[in-house]
């Protein structure tokens, strides 16, 4: 399977290239960098530390998409919307791991699924998605009247969106278990005299610092006891492995919009 990596000069892009090189059944077809980047023209393999591949970074997506089977995109919302459209035109697989997308962005990416095979997830790791399923089950089993849900996440100091996409994903799982809408029941900020915690709300706490790849914990706090479900990412390669696995899974699927739960066979 011939894969294109977008944002190939970045940390995630380099990780994707390394995982492609060690995964059977896929190969790097093209590598795309940002227009004006000093890395344009440099060899993608050398940038990723896997040796010369003869694939220079390009800023031309149309050339990169020629004869490609799929695109791996862990970039920015604006870039992902653009590449969703290009993937739809090319009728190929689009794996999107971008976070921070607005509702309008998501609508455009979902619409691309009419022609592309789109797999989008705020987190492509197996562990986080399995954690989400467990969170949903716990939220369904533990009554809202006696159990409060708090989601805590910590990432490196360079992360620009908060709460993290994975934290919001876990919030959606919790809300689904409670049969409520997260948008109407989430608490993102607490400051000053807030009063008592309102029952039924799902709280978020965001921490930033150092080089933390990603820590997520979902706390179910009851009277006299607390249940904590957690996931720790030690290396961003877990997201790259999930992204490549998603591309391989989607290759022979019908055009549509899919999630990592579909890839892992955990969807309802």
C-alpha positions as CSV (number, residue, x, y, z in Angstrom):
1,X,0.0,0.0,0.0
2,X,1.5,3.3,-1.1
3,X,1.1,5.9,1.6
4,X,1.7,9.7,1.6
5,X,2.7,11.4,4.9
6,X,1.6,15.0,5.4
7,X,3.7,17.1,7.8
8,X,6.6,14.7,7.1
9,X,9.3,17.0,8.7
10,X,7.5,17.2,12.0
11,X,7.9,14.8,15.0
12,X,4.7,12.9,14.2
13,X,5.5,12.8,10.4
14,X,9.0,11.4,11.1
15,X,7.5,8.8,13.4
16,X,5.0,7.8,10.7
17,X,7.8,7.3,8.2
18,X,9.8,5.1,10.6
19,X,6.7,2.9,11.3
20,X,6.0,2.6,7.5
21,X,9.5,1.4,7.0
22,X,9.1,-1.4,9.5
23,X,5.6,-2.4,8.6
24,X,5.0,-5.2,6.1
25,X,2.5,-4.4,3.3
26,X,3.1,-0.6,3.2
27,X,5.7,1.7,1.7
28,X,6.3,5.5,1.7
29,X,5.0,6.9,-1.6
30,X,5.5,10.6,-1.0
31,X,6.2,13.0,1.8
32,X,4.7,16.5,2.1
33,X,6.1,19.5,3.9
34,X,4.8,23.0,4.5
35,X,5.1,25.5,1.7
36,X,8.2,27.6,2.3
37,X,9.7,25.1,4.8
38,X,13.5,24.8,4.8
39,X,13.0,21.0,4.6
40,X,11.5,21.0,1.2
41,X,13.7,19.0,-1.2
42,X,15.4,17.1,1.6
43,X,15.1,13.3,1.7
44,X,12.3,12.1,3.9
45,X,14.1,9.0,5.0
46,X,17.2,10.9,6.2
47,X,15.0,13.4,8.1
48,X,13.3,10.5,9.8
49,X,16.6,8.8,10.6
50,X,16.0,5.7,8.5
51,X,18.5,6.4,5.8
52,X,18.2,7.6,2.2
53,X,14.9,6.7,0.5
54,X,15.0,8.8,-2.6
55,X,11.8,10.6,-1.6
56,X,12.3,14.3,-1.3
57,X,9.8,16.4,0.7
58,X,7.5,18.3,-1.6
59,X,4.9,21.1,-1.1
60,X,2.9,19.9,-4.1
61,X,0.0,17.6,-2.9
62,X,-1.3,16.9,-6.4
63,X,2.0,15.4,-7.4
64,X,2.3,13.5,-4.1
65,X,-1.2,12.0,-4.5
66,X,-0.5,10.7,-8.0
67,X,-0.9,6.8,-7.9
68,X,-1.1,6.9,-4.0
69,X,-3.4,4.5,-2.0
70,X,-3.7,6.5,1.1
71,X,-2.6,9.6,3.1
72,X,-1.6,9.8,6.8
73,X,-2.5,13.2,8.2
74,X,-1.7,14.3,11.8
75,X,-1.4,18.0,11.2
76,X,-3.7,21.0,11.8
77,X,-7.5,21.4,11.3
78,X,-7.1,23.6,8.2
79,X,-4.6,21.2,6.6
80,X,-6.8,18.2,7.4
81,X,-9.9,19.8,5.8
82,X,-7.8,20.5,2.7
83,X,-6.4,16.9,2.5
84,X,-9.8,15.4,3.2
85,X,-11.0,17.1,0.0
86,X,-8.0,15.9,-2.0
87,X,-8.4,12.4,-0.7
88,X,-12.1,12.4,-1.8
89,X,-11.0,13.6,-5.3
90,X,-8.4,10.9,-5.5
91,X,-10.8,8.2,-4.0
92,X,-8.1,7.0,-1.6
93,X,-7.8,6.4,2.2
94,X,-7.5,9.3,4.5
95,X,-6.3,8.6,8.1
96,X,-6.8,11.8,10.1
97,X,-5.4,12.0,13.6
98,X,-5.6,15.8,13.9
99,X,-7.1,17.3,17.1
100,X,-8.6,20.7,17.7
101,X,-11.1,20.5,14.8
102,X,-14.2,22.7,15.0
103,X,-17.6,21.3,14.3
104,X,-17.5,22.9,10.8
105,X,-14.1,21.3,10.2
106,X,-15.4,17.9,11.2
107,X,-18.5,18.3,9.0
108,X,-16.2,18.8,5.9
109,X,-14.0,15.9,6.8
110,X,-17.1,13.6,7.3
111,X,-18.4,14.8,4.0
112,X,-15.2,13.6,2.3
113,X,-16.3,10.1,3.3
114,X,-18.8,10.1,0.4
115,X,-15.8,9.3,-1.9
116,X,-12.8,8.6,0.3
117,X,-12.3,6.0,3.1
118,X,-11.9,8.4,6.0
119,X,-10.7,7.1,9.4
120,X,-10.7,9.9,11.9
121,X,-9.8,9.7,15.6
122,X,-8.5,12.1,18.2
123,X,-6.2,9.3,19.2
124,X,-5.2,6.3,17.1
125,X,-3.6,4.2,19.9
126,X,-5.2,0.8,20.7
127,X,-4.9,1.4,24.4
128,X,-6.7,4.8,24.4
129,X,-9.6,3.4,22.3
130,X,-9.9,0.4,24.5
131,X,-9.9,2.7,27.5
132,X,-12.8,4.6,26.0
133,X,-14.9,1.5,25.7
134,X,-14.1,0.7,29.4
135,X,-15.0,4.3,30.4
136,X,-18.4,4.0,28.6
137,X,-19.2,0.7,30.4
138,X,-18.2,2.2,33.8
139,X,-20.2,5.4,33.2
140,X,-23.2,3.2,32.2
141,X,-22.9,1.0,35.3
142,X,-22.3,3.6,37.9
143,X,-25.3,5.9,38.7
144,X,-24.8,9.6,38.0
145,X,-26.5,10.4,41.3
146,X,-23.6,8.9,43.3
147,X,-20.6,9.0,41.0
148,X,-18.9,12.0,39.6
149,X,-16.7,11.8,36.5
150,X,-13.5,13.8,36.1
151,X,-11.0,13.5,33.2
152,X,-7.4,14.6,33.8
153,X,-4.8,14.9,31.0
154,X,-1.2,16.0,30.7
155,X,0.8,16.7,27.6
156,X,4.1,18.4,26.6
157,X,4.5,22.1,26.8
158,X,4.3,22.6,23.1
159,X,0.7,21.3,22.7
160,X,-1.6,24.1,21.5
161,X,-5.1,22.7,22.1
162,X,-6.8,22.0,25.4
163,X,-8.4,19.8,26.6
164,X,-6.6,17.2,24.4
165,X,-8.4,15.5,21.7
166,X,-8.1,12.2,23.5
167,X,-9.5,13.7,26.7
168,X,-12.5,14.9,24.7
169,X,-12.8,11.5,23.1
170,X,-12.9,9.9,26.6
171,X,-15.5,12.5,27.6
172,X,-17.6,11.5,24.7
173,X,-17.4,7.8,25.7
174,X,-18.4,8.8,29.3
175,X,-21.3,10.9,28.0
176,X,-22.5,8.0,25.8
177,X,-22.5,5.7,28.8
178,X,-24.6,8.2,30.7
179,X,-26.8,8.9,27.7
180,X,-26.2,12.6,27.7
181,X,-24.6,15.2,25.4
182,X,-21.1,16.1,26.4
183,X,-21.5,19.7,25.1
184,X,-24.3,20.3,27.7
185,X,-22.6,18.5,30.6
186,X,-18.9,19.3,30.5
187,X,-17.0,21.6,32.8
188,X,-13.7,22.9,31.3
189,X,-12.7,25.6,33.7
190,X,-12.9,26.1,37.5
191,X,-11.7,29.4,39.0
192,X,-12.7,31.4,42.0
193,X,-15.8,30.7,44.1
194,X,-17.5,28.0,42.0
195,X,-19.9,26.6,44.5
196,X,-20.5,22.9,45.0
197,X,-19.9,20.5,42.1
198,X,-23.1,20.0,40.0
199,X,-24.2,16.4,39.8
200,X,-24.1,14.8,36.4
201,X,-21.3,17.0,35.0
202,X,-18.1,15.7,33.4
203,X,-15.1,17.7,34.5
204,X,-11.8,18.2,32.7
205,X,-8.4,19.1,34.1
206,X,-5.6,20.1,31.8
207,X,-1.9,20.0,32.7
208,X,1.0,21.1,30.4
209,X,4.8,20.7,30.9
210,X,8.0,19.1,29.8
211,X,8.0,16.5,27.1
212,X,5.1,14.3,28.3
213,X,3.7,12.4,25.2
214,X,0.3,12.0,26.8
215,X,-1.2,10.9,30.1
216,X,-5.0,10.4,30.5
217,X,-7.0,9.4,33.6
218,X,-10.8,9.1,34.0
219,X,-11.8,9.3,37.7
220,X,-15.1,8.0,38.9
221,X,-15.5,9.5,42.4
222,X,-18.2,8.0,44.7
223,X,-19.0,8.2,48.4
224,X,-16.0,6.6,50.1
225,X,-14.4,5.1,47.0
226,X,-12.9,6.1,43.7
227,X,-12.3,4.2,40.5
228,X,-9.5,5.4,38.1
229,X,-9.0,4.2,34.5
230,X,-5.7,5.4,33.0
231,X,-3.5,5.3,30.0
232,X,0.1,6.5,29.6
233,X,1.7,7.1,26.3
234,X,5.5,6.7,26.5
235,X,6.3,7.2,22.8
236,X,4.4,8.9,20.0
237,X,5.1,5.8,17.8
238,X,1.9,4.2,19.3
239,X,-0.1,6.8,17.4
240,X,1.9,6.2,14.2
241,X,1.4,2.4,14.5
242,X,-2.4,2.9,14.9
243,X,-2.5,5.2,11.9
244,X,-0.7,2.8,9.6
245,X,-2.9,0.0,10.9
246,X,-6.0,2.1,10.1
247,X,-4.8,2.7,6.6
248,X,-4.3,-1.0,5.9
249,X,-7.7,-1.8,7.4
250,X,-9.5,0.9,5.3
251,X,-7.9,0.0,2.0
252,X,-10.6,-2.5,0.9
253,X,-13.5,-0.8,2.6
254,X,-16.3,1.1,1.0
255,X,-16.1,4.9,1.0
256,X,-17.3,6.2,4.3
257,X,-16.4,7.8,7.6
258,X,-14.9,5.4,10.2
259,X,-13.3,5.6,13.6
260,X,-10.6,3.6,15.4
261,X,-13.3,1.5,17.0
262,X,-14.3,0.3,13.5
263,X,-10.6,-0.5,12.9
264,X,-10.3,-2.5,16.1
265,X,-13.7,-4.2,15.8
266,X,-15.0,-2.5,18.9
267,X,-17.8,-0.4,17.3
268,X,-21.4,-1.2,18.4
